[in-house]
Amino acid sequence: RTMITQEEQQNIIDRFGNGPDDTGTPEVQIAIFTKRIEHLTEHLEDHPNDNSTRQGLLDLVGKRRRLLNYLQENEIERYRTIRDELELRK
């Protein structure tokens, strides 16, 4: 697990979720993955040969991509909203 604090996670849930315990909606998961990806990217800048972390990062990026693809295919407005809020490019 990456160093995303409980407080950071709760802030994400409050911002993107439908309630304080909503961790399942794609928007919340995408936002949490994005935060973890940012942490791992910073770590890899300091430790460029940490290949296990790099693999974990690629796995996370893939999971986020699949969730974004799901939203794009099924709920285009929700997709556009989360993409714009997190400033993700497509």
C-alpha positions as CSV (number, residue, x, y, z in Angstrom):
1,R,0.0,0.0,0.0
2,T,1.1,3.5,-0.7
3,M,1.2,6.2,1.9
4,I,-2.3,7.6,1.5
5,T,-3.5,8.6,5.0
6,Q,-6.9,7.8,6.4
7,E,-7.6,11.6,6.4
8,E,-6.7,11.9,2.7
9,Q,-8.9,9.0,1.8
10,Q,-11.8,10.4,3.9
11,N,-11.4,13.7,2.1
12,I,-11.6,12.0,-1.3
13,I,-14.7,10.0,-0.2
14,D,-16.4,13.2,1.1
15,R,-15.6,15.0,-2.2
16,F,-16.5,12.3,-4.7
17,G,-18.7,9.8,-2.8
18,N,-22.4,9.6,-2.1
19,G,-21.9,9.3,1.7
20,P,-19.2,8.9,4.3
21,D,-18.9,5.2,3.7
22,D,-19.0,5.2,-0.1
23,T,-15.8,3.6,-1.3
24,G,-17.3,1.6,-4.1
25,T,-18.4,4.1,-6.8
26,P,-16.1,4.4,-9.7
27,E,-15.5,8.1,-9.0
28,V,-14.2,7.5,-5.5
29,Q,-12.0,4.6,-6.7
30,I,-10.6,6.6,-9.5
31,A,-9.8,9.5,-7.2
32,I,-8.1,7.2,-4.7
33,F,-6.1,5.5,-7.4
34,T,-5.0,8.9,-8.7
35,K,-3.8,10.0,-5.3
36,R,-1.8,6.7,-4.9
37,I,-0.4,7.1,-8.4
38,E,0.8,10.6,-7.5
39,H,2.6,9.2,-4.4
40,L,4.2,6.4,-6.3
41,T,5.4,8.7,-9.1
42,E,7.1,10.9,-6.5
43,H,8.7,7.8,-4.9
44,L,10.0,6.6,-8.3
45,E,11.6,10.0,-9.1
46,D,13.8,9.5,-6.0
47,H,14.3,5.7,-6.5
48,P,14.4,5.1,-10.3
49,N,15.5,1.5,-9.9
50,D,12.7,0.4,-7.7
51,N,11.1,-2.0,-10.2
52,S,8.6,-3.6,-7.8
53,T,7.1,-0.2,-7.1
54,R,7.1,0.6,-10.8
55,Q,5.1,-2.6,-11.4
56,G,2.6,-1.6,-8.7
57,L,2.3,1.8,-10.3
58,L,1.6,0.3,-13.7
59,D,-1.1,-2.0,-12.2
60,L,-2.8,1.0,-10.6
61,V,-2.7,3.0,-13.8
62,G,-4.3,0.0,-15.6
63,K,-7.1,-0.3,-12.9
64,R,-7.8,3.4,-13.1
65,R,-7.9,3.2,-16.9
66,R,-10.4,0.3,-16.8
67,L,-12.7,2.2,-14.5
68,L,-12.5,5.3,-16.7
69,N,-13.3,3.2,-19.7
70,Y,-16.3,1.7,-17.9
71,L,-17.6,5.2,-17.0
72,Q,-16.9,6.5,-20.5
73,E,-18.9,3.7,-22.1
74,N,-21.8,3.6,-19.6
75,E,-22.1,7.1,-17.9
76,I,-20.4,9.6,-20.2
77,E,-21.4,12.6,-18.1
78,R,-20.0,11.1,-14.9
79,Y,-16.8,10.3,-16.9
80,R,-16.4,13.9,-18.1
81,T,-17.0,15.2,-14.6
82,I,-14.4,13.0,-12.9
83,R,-11.9,13.5,-15.7
84,D,-12.2,17.3,-15.5
85,E,-12.2,17.4,-11.6
86,L,-9.0,15.3,-11.4
87,E,-7.5,17.0,-14.5
88,L,-6.9,13.7,-16.2
89,R,-6.1,13.8,-19.9
90,K,-7.6,11.5,-22.5
